[in-house]
Amino acid sequence: EAYLRNRNETQAKLAKLSNNNHRKSILKSKERNKAKQKKHLVMQMNAISEAYQIVIDEQKKKEYDASIGVKEQ
């Protein structure tokens, strides 16, 4: 009887360890996914920022060209 109780306790401990490891691996996986999403978001924000800067630069150039054109006339 003591042997069976010992064996059952050991199996319960092993199952608990297994569940903890599984839970940890799921959490790690979620963390990796969050990191990938964050990286992707940062890349998108950088691309938007670059595109916006190009538009601003073009607008400034047009304004500058217009002011030169006005001065030449």
Secondary structure, DSSP 4 states (H G I P E B T S, - for coil): -HHHHHHHHHHHHHHHHHHHHHHHHHHHHHHHHHHHHHHHHHHHHHHHHHHHHHHHHHHHHHHHHHHHHHHH-
